[in-house]
């Protein structure tokens, strides 16, 4: 090494310069310290250059990838996570979260409400459409049901439609007072040929209202035993009348043919019909 004062070459490890006598112990240490400092600076410069090169390389790769390819960057290529640029794409953790399946909401417990018991509505004593007990005409005539229907209409009324027990009793009372208990009276009920359901017929002979032979209709207990039978042998019974059975002392509903006399001529002079007027 050289003497720092006079520049004379002296052997390594010499304590004094042979030229000017300068002590050389501190100078060696200083030289070594300077050498070490230079080495550290060099390492720092190299590392800084590496960081800058890595940053530029990542940005270059980023810019070359299309928008749809940014997510394909492999982070395993980076050696140091701390070197990631702030604007580098990173996976959206929110997007990667699996959307939790909605937990089924517990079905609300049904609320029990007390339903008030409805007050039963008393059954009307007559069909409101008919208007209850009216004025009646009792006609004795050997005619078919169809002829009786038409005759009642021509008289300004209709073949009687008995809609309640109250009306029935009023009619029977009038029949009894007139001494007509031996007459079979046609009333305004019938059925269609392809049906076994009896209904009242309106002024146009169209069936309507409740089924007369229903077990819930008011006259369900007024039918003769085994009636309605719908036919007698091959004869169709599709019209209604009321008749008095002396042996039982009771009036009954019964179904009969349109033309009774064609089947049983015996009833000639014992047939009739009831006309109902609403005035």
C-alpha positions in Angstrom: 0.0 0.0 0.0 1.0 3.6 -0.3 1.7 6.1 2.5 -1.1 8.5 2.6 1.3 11.4 3.3 4.3 10.9 1.0 3.0 8.3 -1.4 5.9 5.9 -0.7 5.1 2.2 -1.2 5.3 0.4 2.1 4.6 -3.3 2.8 1.2 -4.4 4.0 1.0 -4.4 7.8 3.8 -1.8 8.3 3.1 0.3 11.3 5.3 3.3 10.0 6.1 4.8 6.7 9.8 4.2 5.9 9.9 7.5 4.0 8.4 10.0 6.3 7.8 8.0 9.5 4.0 8.5 9.5 2.2 5.9 11.6 0.2 3.7 9.3 -2.1 1.7 11.6 -5.2 4.0 11.2 -4.7 4.5 7.5 -5.1 0.7 6.9 -8.4 0.6 8.8 -9.6 3.7 6.9 -8.7 2.1 3.7 -10.6 -1.0 4.6 -13.6 1.0 5.7 -13.5 3.0 2.5 -13.4 -0.3 0.6 -16.3 -1.7 2.5 -18.3 1.4 2.0 -17.8 1.3 -1.7 -18.9 -2.3 -1.8 -22.2 -1.4 0.1 -22.9 1.4 -2.4 -22.4 -0.9 -5.3 -24.8 -3.5 -3.8 -27.4 -0.8 -3.2 -27.1 0.5 -6.8 -27.5 -3.1 -8.2 -30.6 -3.8 -6.0 -32.2 -0.5 -7.0 -31.6 -1.2 -10.6 -33.1 -4.6 -10.2 -36.2 -3.1 -8.6 -36.6 -0.5 -11.3 -36.2 -3.2 -14.0 -38.8 -5.4 -12.3 -41.3 -2.6 -12.1 -40.8 -1.7 -15.8 -41.1 -5.3 -16.8 -44.4 -5.8 -14.9 -45.8 -2.6 -16.4 -44.7 -3.7 -19.8 -46.4 -7.1 -19.4 -49.5 -5.3 -18.1 -49.8 -3.0 -21.1 -49.3 -5.8 -23.6 -52.3 -7.8 -22.2 -55.8 -7.0 -23.3 -58.5 -6.0 -20.8 -59.8 -9.5 -20.7 -56.3 -11.0 -20.1 -55.3 -8.9 -17.1 -56.6 -11.5 -14.7 -54.3 -14.1 -16.2 -51.1 -12.6 -14.7 -49.4 -15.1 -12.5 -48.3 -13.6 -9.3 -46.0 -16.6 -8.7 -43.7 -14.9 -11.3 -42.9 -12.2 -8.8 -40.1 -12.7 -6.4 -41.0 -10.0 -4.0 -44.6 -9.1 -3.1 -43.4 -5.8 -1.8 -42.3 -4.9 -5.3 -45.9 -4.9 -6.7 -46.8 -1.5 -8.2 -49.8 0.2 -6.6 -51.8 0.2 -9.9 -51.1 -3.5 -10.7 -54.3 -5.5 -11.1 -55.0 -7.7 -8.2 -57.8 -10.2 -7.9 -61.1 -8.7 -6.7 -61.6 -10.6 -3.5 -65.3 -9.5 -3.5 -65.8 -11.1 -6.9 -64.1 -14.3 -5.8 -66.4 -14.7 -2.9 -69.0 -17.3 -3.5 -72.4 -15.8 -3.3 -73.9 -17.4 -0.3 -77.1 -19.3 -0.9 -79.9 -17.5 0.8 -80.8 -19.3 3.9 -84.4 -20.3 3.7 -86.4 -18.0 5.8 -88.3 -19.7 8.4 -92.0 -19.9 7.5 -93.9 -17.7 9.8 -96.1 -19.5 12.2 -99.7 -19.3 11.1 -101.6 -16.9 13.2 -104.6 -18.5 14.7 -107.6 -16.4 14.4 -110.9 -17.3 15.8 -113.6 -17.4 13.2 -116.9 -16.3 14.6 -119.7 -18.8 14.1 -122.1 -17.3 11.6 -125.6 -16.8 12.8 -127.7 -19.2 10.7 -130.2 -17.3 8.5 -133.6 -18.7 8.9 -135.0 -20.3 5.8 -137.6 -18.2 4.1 -141.1 -19.4 4.3 -141.5 -19.0 0.6 -139.4 -18.4 -2.5 -138.9 -14.5 -2.7 -139.1 -14.8 -6.5 -142.6 -16.1 -6.2 -143.9 -13.8 -3.5 -145.5 -16.4 -1.2 -149.2 -17.2 -0.9 -151.3 -15.8 -3.7 -154.7 -16.1 -5.3 -155.5 -19.5 -6.8 -158.1 -20.8 -9.2 -159.0 -24.6 -9.2 -160.1 -25.8 -12.6 -161.5 -29.3 -13.2 -160.8 -30.4 -16.8 -159.7 -33.5 -18.7 -156.5 -32.1 -20.3 -152.8 -32.8 -20.6 -150.2 -31.1 -18.6 -149.2 -29.0 -21.6 -152.8 -28.0 -22.2 -153.1 -27.0 -18.5 -149.9 -25.0 -18.7 -151.1 -23.0 -21.7 -154.6 -22.5 -20.3 -153.2 -21.0 -17.1 -151.0 -18.7 -19.1 -154.0 -17.5 -21.2 -155.9 -16.8 -18.0 -153.2 -14.3 -17.0 -151.6 -16.5 -14.4 -149.4 -19.6 -14.4 -149.6 -23.3 -13.5 -149.1 -23.2 -9.7 -145.5 -23.3 -8.4 -145.6 -24.3 -4.7 -142.5 -22.9 -3.1 -143.1 -23.5 0.7 -145.0 -25.5 3.1 -146.9 -22.5 4.1 -148.2 -22.0 0.5 -148.9 -25.8 0.2 -151.1 -25.7 3.3 -153.0 -22.7 2.1 -153.7 -24.4 -1.2 -154.8 -27.7 0.4 -157.1 -25.7 2.8 -158.8 -24.1 -0.2 -159.2 -27.5 -2.0 -160.8 -29.0 1.1 -163.2 -26.0 1.5 -164.3 -26.5 -2.1 -164.9 -30.3 -1.8 -162.4 -31.1 -4.5 -160.3 -33.7 -2.7 -161.0 -36.4 -5.3 -159.4 -34.3 -8.1 -155.8 -34.9 -9.3 -154.5 -31.4 -9.8 -151.7 -30.5 -12.2 -149.0 -28.1 -10.8 -146.2 -26.3 -12.6 -143.3 -28.7 -12.2 -141.7 -31.0 -14.7 -138.4 -32.5 -15.9 -136.5 -32.8 -19.1 -136.8 -36.1 -21.0 -133.1 -36.9 -20.4 -133.0 -35.9 -16.7 -134.4 -37.2 -13.4 -134.4 -33.7 -11.8 -137.7 -31.9 -11.4 -137.9 -28.1 -11.4 -140.6 -25.4 -11.5 -141.3 -24.1 -15.0 -141.6 -20.4 -15.7 -144.1 -18.6 -18.0 -141.9 -19.6 -21.0 -141.9 -23.3 -19.8 -138.2 -23.0 -18.9 -137.0 -24.9 -15.8 -135.4 -22.8 -13.0 -134.8 -22.6 -9.2 -134.1 -25.4 -6.8 -134.5 -29.1 -7.6 -138.0 -30.1 -6.4 -137.0 -33.8 -5.8 -133.9 -32.8 -3.8 -133.8 -34.3 -0.2 -133.1 -30.7 1.0 -136.1 -29.1 -0.7 -139.0 -28.2 1.5 -141.4 -30.9 0.0 -138.9 -33.9 0.4 -141.4 -35.5 2.8 -144.4 -34.8 0.7 -143.7 -37.3 -2.1 -145.8 -40.5 -2.4 -143.9 -43.6 -1.4 -141.5 -44.7 -4.2 -142.0 -41.4 -6.1 -140.9 -39.9 -8.3 -140.7 -43.1 -10.3 -139.9 -41.3 -13.6 -141.8 -43.9 -15.7 -144.6 -46.6 -15.4 -143.6 -49.5 -17.6 -142.7 -47.9 -20.9 -144.7 -44.7 -20.2 -142.6 -41.7 -19.2 -143.8 -39.8 -16.2 -142.3 -36.3 -16.5 -145.0 -33.9 -15.0 -146.1 -33.1 -11.5 -149.5 -33.2 -9.8 -150.8 -33.5 -6.3 -153.4 -36.1 -5.3 -155.3 -37.2 -2.1 -155.0 -40.8 -0.8 -158.2 -41.4 1.2 -156.8 -44.5 2.9 -154.0 -42.4 4.3 -155.9 -39.2 4.7 -153.0 -37.3 3.1 -152.1 -35.3 0.0 -149.0 -36.3 -1.9 -146.7 -35.0 -4.7 -146.5 -37.5 -7.6 -145.0 -37.6 -11.1 -147.4 -38.6 -13.9 -147.4 -38.7 -17.7 -148.2 -35.5 -19.7 -151.4 -37.3 -21.0 -152.8 -39.4 -18.1 -156.0 -40.3 -19.9 -154.0 -41.9 -22.8 -152.6 -44.4 -20.2 -155.4 -44.6 -17.6 -158.8 -43.5 -19.0 -160.3 -44.3 -15.6 -159.2 -40.8 -14.4 -161.6 -39.0 -16.8 -163.6 -36.4 -14.9 -161.1 -36.5 -12.0 -158.4 -34.3 -13.5 -157.8 -30.6 -13.1 -155.1 -27.9 -12.6 -154.4 -25.0 -10.3 -153.8 -21.5 -11.7 -151.8 -19.1 -9.6 -152.2 -15.3 -9.8 -149.9 -12.8 -8.2 -152.5 -10.1 -7.8 
